Amino acid sequence: MASKAISVGVGIPMIIVGALMAWLWAPMEVELQSTVEFVGSLIGILGVIFFIAGLFYAKEPVMH
């Protein structure tokens, strides 16, 4: 069973914020452009990890 709260509430907003930082805010910065790109990319990658983790989250352990 997937957790929509983790996937939709945390993962997707982090992906969107990271993409906006890397694509829109970084070109406007002259001195810190590479740092803003790195932080935006890092937030986006962590958002993808949270999104995937939310898909595999289960409250009860799976026993085989």
C-alpha positions in Angstrom: 0.0 0.0 0.0 1.4 3.4 -1.0 1.4 6.5 1.2 -0.2 9.4 -0.7 0.8 11.8 2.1 4.5 11.1 1.5 4.4 10.9 -2.3 2.0 13.8 -3.0 2.7 16.0 0.1 6.5 15.8 0.2 7.9 14.3 -3.0 6.1 16.3 -5.7 6.5 19.7 -4.0 10.2 19.1 -3.5 10.6 18.1 -7.2 8.8 21.3 -8.3 10.8 23.6 -6.0 14.1 22.0 -7.0 13.3 22.4 -10.7 12.2 26.0 -10.2 15.4 26.8 -8.3 17.7 25.1 -10.9 15.9 26.5 -14.0 14.6 29.8 -13.1 16.5 31.2 -10.1 20.0 30.0 -10.9 20.3 31.9 -14.2 19.5 35.2 -12.4 22.3 34.7 -9.9 25.7 35.7 -11.2 28.1 34.9 -8.3 26.3 31.9 -6.8 24.8 30.3 -10.0 26.6 26.9 -9.6 25.6 26.7 -5.9 21.9 27.5 -6.6 21.9 24.9 -9.4 23.4 22.3 -7.1 21.0 23.0 -4.2 18.0 23.0 -6.6 19.2 19.7 -8.2 19.7 18.2 -4.8 16.3 19.1 -3.6 14.8 17.7 -6.8 16.7 14.4 -6.4 15.6 14.1 -2.7 12.0 14.8 -3.9 12.2 11.9 -6.3 13.6 9.6 -3.5 10.7 10.7 -1.2 8.2 10.1 -4.0 9.5 6.6 -4.6 9.7 5.8 -0.9 6.1 6.9 -0.5 5.1 4.3 -3.1 6.7 1.5 -1.2 5.7 2.6 2.3 3.5 0.2 4.3 2.3 0.6 7.9 2.4 -3.1 8.5 5.5 -5.2 7.7 5.2 -7.5 4.8 5.7 -11.1 5.8 6.2 -13.9 3.3 
